[in-house]
Amino acid sequence: MSALGPRTFERRTPLELIRPYVLVFDRALLTATALVMLISIAIQYSAGFDFPGRFEGHVRNLLAAIAVMWIAALVPPNLLMRIAVPLYAVGVALLIAVALFGITNKGAQRWLNIGFTRIQPSEVLKIATPLMLAWYFQQREGVLRWFDFLIAALILIIPVGLIAKQPDLGTSILVLAAGVYVIFFAGLSWKIMMGLAVAGVAAMPLLWVSMHDYQRQRVLTLIDPTADPLGKGFHIIQSIIAVGSGGFFGKGWMQGTQTHLEFIPERTTDFILAVYAEEFGLFGVGILMLLYLAIILRGLTIAATGASTFGRLLAGSITLSFFTYCFVNIGMVIGILPVVGVPLPWMSYGGTAMVTLGLGAGMLMSIQRHRTLVQG
C-alpha cells in the first residue's frame, strides 16, 4: 500500500459524463427562441394548409436549426477564429464560381451545381463575413490605425459586390449589415459613420441608374402600390389588408380569410407575418415582438460580456443581424420598405436561412459558455 494511502477513484455516472455536451444552451436565449419556434409551428400549419408537405418541411427545418445550434454551441470561440479565414476564402471562391458557372433561375444567377445537389454560397457569407472581420480586428487589437478600417471595408465589399451582382439584394443587405456592425463595434467613429451615410444619400442617383429594372420597380411600387394593384403592387396591398383586418385580437387560428382565400402571396415565406397578424392581431404580434426583443437583448448582453475582442465583435454582429432580419421583413410586410426577400427569423419557411439562423444562435451560446468556463 502506498505511503500516501489508498487511491480513490471517483466514479461518474453516464449522465454526468454526457452532461457537459448536452447542457450547452444558454437558457434565456433558448427559451425565447423556442417560443418563437412554437409560434411558427402553429402559424405555418395554418399558412401552409394547402401546400402538401410544407408544414412537415418546416418542422424538419426547425429540427435541423436546433441541431446546428447545439453543434455550434459546442465549438469554442478559438476554433471559430481558426476557421474564419478559410471559410471566408472558400465562400468568396464559391461566389466567383457562381458568377462564372452558376445556375440561373428567374433572372438571378445565385446557385451552384455540385453534382448531387445545388447550393447557394451567398448564405455562407452571412456567417463567414462577420467571422472574418471579427478575426481581423482581433489580430489588430491594440494597434488599430485608420487604414485598418479601409482593409476591413475591402473585406466586406468583395462578397457584398459579388452577391449584389447575382442579383440578390436581400442577402447582400444582410451581409453588408453584418459586416458594418463588426466594423462599428471595432471602434469606427460616429463622425465617419455619419459621413458615409451622407455620401450614401448623395450617391442615390448613381445607385438608381445601376439598379436592375425589377429593383427600380420595387421602389416605385413601395411609393405607390396602387399604381399596379393587380401586378407589382399586389403583394404589398394584400399584406397591408391582412395586417389591418386582424384588429387587436385577430380573427382566430385557421380563420384568416386573406390567408385561406389565397390573397396573401408567399404566405409561408416572406409574408408569414401577414398571416400571423391576421389570425392573432396586434396582441399576438406584440408578443412576438417581445420575444424578438428578448433574443436581441440577451445577445447584446452576451456581446458586452464576451471574453475576447473576437467574441464581443462576433456576438454583437450576429445579434444585430437578427434585428436586421426582423426590421427588414416587418418593414416590407407593412409597406414601409421594398420587398427584398428577407425571411422573418424562425417563422418563415426555408431550410438554408433557418440553418444559418441556428448557426448564429449557437455561436452566441458558444461565446457565452466560453466566458462562463473562463470565469469559473
Secondary structure, 3 states (H helix, E strand, C coil): CCCCCCCCCCCCCHHHHHHHHHCCCCHHHHHHHHHHHHHHHHHHHHHCCCCCCHHHHHHHHHHHHHHHHHHHHHCCHHHHHHHHHHHHHHHHHHHHHHHHHCEEECCEEEEEECCCCEECCHHHHHHHHHHHHHHHHHHCCCCCCHHHHHHHHHHHHHHHHHHHCCCCHHHHHHHHHHHHHHHHHCCCCHHHHHHHHHHHHHCHHHHHHHCCHHHHHHHHHHHCHHHCCCCCCHHHHHHHHHHHHCCCCCCCCCCCHHHHCCCCCCCCCCCHHHHHHHHHHHHHHHHHHHHHHHHHHHHHHHHHCCCCHHHHHHHHHHHHHHHHHHHHHHHHHCCCCCCCCCCCCCCCCCHHHHHHHHHHHHHHHHHHHHHHHHHC
